């Protein structure tokens, strides 16, 4: 049943729900968890927590409380669980939120994440469905974590590639949010399992516009293209491609490896921001000072056309 205080619901495939408390404050609520993407339990905890917190930043909110969600096999050492929770707690502290408890159940495979509550002014909400024609698209992290995670699991990634991928995934989107929170952002989403094109498609569809994506401008994690050429590709990439490829027009000269990366499912990816032409320069200057990952202007919002996304 619809409630007049529920400002953002499931209807737009947004990253979190928003419930208005009064004229000055609304709650942002989200929940996310997943199985390990790396062997190190502390790093896994950091990545899972950063991924969960990201949904609040993607709505333009600030996280205030978090609760652990844990599934853990009894056959594993409790020291592993301790390290997972420590990684998550450190990211919660970094975000400025407070850990207020959680719930643990026994399961055959480890799973960890957070239920996060944030706050936001009702007039400053970002959704993924308000992008305006003429806005520029900024991506605040490089893509390629799906492919790199696959390479890491196969024992193929170099130590440098591993470090870059881990740093990308465990970095909070707090810093990108801080860089642009006072600028003219019309729409935002974070890039996770549906890949850059999947989440961009949701933004375009929800906003009733089309998008141009500048393939040569998209930051990519070092080594990801090489592994893609070798066929080291996660199964999720094929699912993402099959779901939306008929809605996308790709120029013939674009390499297949680039296309694979655009569909690559991300873990704890960056924010995709639609921002006005007047403020895009300020956004880039602020990101240069604050953001902790590679970022770039990767596209533009255009009038709705035959295709939802054009890859240039």
N, C-alpha and C positions, 0 to 999 in steps of 0.2 A: 504493500500500500504506500502510495506516494505521500511524503510529508513536506510541507512548505519550507521547513528548515533544512531539508536535505538539498544542498546547493549543487553538488556534483554526485552523480550516481553511476551505475554500470552502463548507462545508455551510450556514452561516448567513448567507451574503452579507455577511460582515463586511468592514471596511475594510482589514485587513491580516492576515497570518498570524503566529502566535506559537509559537515553539519554545523549550521549557524547557531551559536549560543545567544548572541545579542548583536546589537548594531556595530560593535567594535571587534568582535572576536568570533571565529569559527574554528572547529576542530578538524584536523586532517587525520584520517585513520587509514592504515595500511598494514598488510601482513605478507611476509614472503619468507620462504626457506627452500633449501635445496641440498642435494647430496654433495659430498666433497668433490672439488675440482682440482685439488692438489693434495699431496700426501702429508704435508706439514699441517698439523692440527691448528696451531696458532694462526698461521696465515689463512687457513680455511675459515676460521672464525672471523678474522678481519674482513675477508672478502664477502662472506655471507651477510655480515652486519652492514657493511658499506652498501651492499645491494639493497637491503631492506630500507635503510635510511634514505636512499636515493629517491624513493617514491614521494616522500614529503617535499624534498627540494624541487622535484619536478612539478609540483603543484604551486610553488612559490611560497611554501610554508617553512617553518622552523621546528624541528623535532624537540619535544620536551620530555617525553617518557618513552621507555622501551621495555618490552618483556621478552625474555628468551623463549624460543620454541625449540625443543630438543627431542629427537628420536635417537636412541643409542642402544647398541647391542650389549648384552650383559657379558659377552665373551671378551670384550675389549677392556683394556686397562682404564681405570678411572682417571689416570694421569692424562690420557688423551682427551677425555671430556673436559678436564680442568683447563687444558691448553686451548681448546675450542672456545670455551666460555671466556677465558682471559682475552683472547683475540677479539671477540665480540665486545667485551666490556671496554677495552681500550678504544675501540672505534666509537662506542656510545659516548664515552667521556670526551673524545675529540670533537664530537658533534655538538657538545654542550647539553645533551639530553641526560636523563637520569635513568639508571636501570632500576626497575621497581618489582622485579620478580620474574615469573614465567612458569612453564610447565614442562615436565620431562616424562616421556614414556619409553618403554622398552620396545625396540624394533630390530629387524634383521640387518638394516643398513643405517649408518649414521645420517642424520638430517639435522640441519641447524639454520635458524634464521630469527627474525624478530617481528613482533607486533609493535608498531610504532604509532604514537600519537603526537601530532604537531599542532601548532596554532597558526592562524593567518587572519588578516583583516578581510572581511567579506568582499570588499571592493578591490582587493589586490590578488585575487585568485588567478593562477595560470591554469588553463586547461589545454588539451591537445586539439581543440575544435574551434579556435578563434583566429587562426592565421589569416592575415590580410594580404590582398594583392599588393605587391611592391615591397613586402617585407623580405629581409634577407635571412638565410638559415645559417646558424652557427652551430658547429659540433664541438663539444668541449673535451672529448677524449678520442684517441685514435681507435680504429676498429681492427679486428683480427684476433680477438681473444678466443673465439670458438676454435679457430684453426690452430692457434698456439697451444691451447689446452689439449687438443688432440695430439699435437706433436710432443707435448710434454709427457702425456700418458704413454706414448709409444717410445719414449726414451730418445727422441731425436733432437729436441731443442738444445741449443747451446746455453751455457750459464748466463750469458748476456741476454739472450732472447727470453729466458725464463725470468730473469730479474725485471726486464721491461714489462712483460705481460703481468707479473705479480703486482708491480707498482701501479700499473694502470687499473687493475681490478680493485685493489685495496684503497685507492684514493677516494676520499669522500667527494661527492658532488657539492658539498658545502661551499667550496671555494669558487666554483663557477657560479653558484647561486649568489654568493656575496658580491661577485663582480658585476652582476647585472640586475640585482633586485630592485634598484631604484630607477631603472631605465624602462623604455617603452617596449616591453615584451608582450606580444599578443598571444603566443601559444608556446607550449613546451611539453616535451615528453622525454623520458630517459630511454636509452637504447639498450635493450636486453635481448630476450630470446627470439624475437621476431626479426632481429637484424636491423640495420639502418633503413633498408627499403621497406620492411614490414611496418616499422613504427612511423616512418615518413608517410607511408600510405594511409595509416590511420589518421594522421594529422590532416592530410589533404582531404580525405573523404569526410571527416567530421567538420571541416571548415568549408566544404563545398568549393574547393579551389584545386588547381593543379600545381605541381612543383617541378622546377628544374633543378637537377642535381649536377654539380660540376665534378665529374669523376676525378679529374687530375688534381683537385684541391683537397680531396678527402685524406686526412692523416691516417696512416696505416702503421701498425706495429711492425718493427723491423723483423724480417724473416717470414712474415705471414704469406706474402705473395709467393715466395719460393716453395713453401710447403703446399700451398694451393696448387701450384703447377705440378707437384709430385702426387697430387690426389689425396693429400692428408686433409680431409674435409669432414666435419661432423655431419651426422645424418640430418640434423636440424636444418642445415643449409638447404638441402633438397626439398624438405617440407615447406620451408619459407618460399622458395622459388616456385614451387608448384601452386602455391596458394594465390600468388598475386602477379605472376609474370605476364598474364594477358592484359593487365592494367598498366603495363610499363613499356615505354618506347625507348629502345637503346640504339644509339648511333652505331653503325656497322664497324667503325674503326676501333671501338673499345674492346680491349682484350678480355678473353673469357675469364682469366684469373681475377681481373678487376670486378667483373660481374659476380663471381663467387664470393668475393669479400664483401660486396654490398649486401648480399643475402646472409652472410655469416652470423649465426646467433651469438650474441654477446653476453658475457657475464659481468655484471656491475659496470655497464658502459656509461658513456657520458650523456650529457643533456643535449637534446636537439632543440634549439631556440629559434623561434620566429620573432624577429626584432625589426623595428622601423628603420627606414633608411636614414632618418635623422640621428638615430642613436647607435647605429651599427659601429661607427668609428669609436665612440666612447666605450662600447662594449669590448671591442678588441683591445683598446688601451688598458682597460681595467683587468681583462683576462691576462694580459701580458704581465701585469704586476702581481696578480693574486693566484691565478690558476696554476695547478701543479702538473698538468699534462699538456701534451701537444693539442692545439685547437686550430680551427680555421673556419672561414666562411665557405660553406659547401653547397650553397644553392640559393634559390630565390622563389618566392611565391608568385604565381602567375594566374591569369584567368582560367577558370575551369575549361578543359578541352576534352578531346576524344580520349586521351590517355590521362591517367591520374598523375603519373610521374614520367618525366622526360630525362634520360641520362645523356648528358652532353659530353 
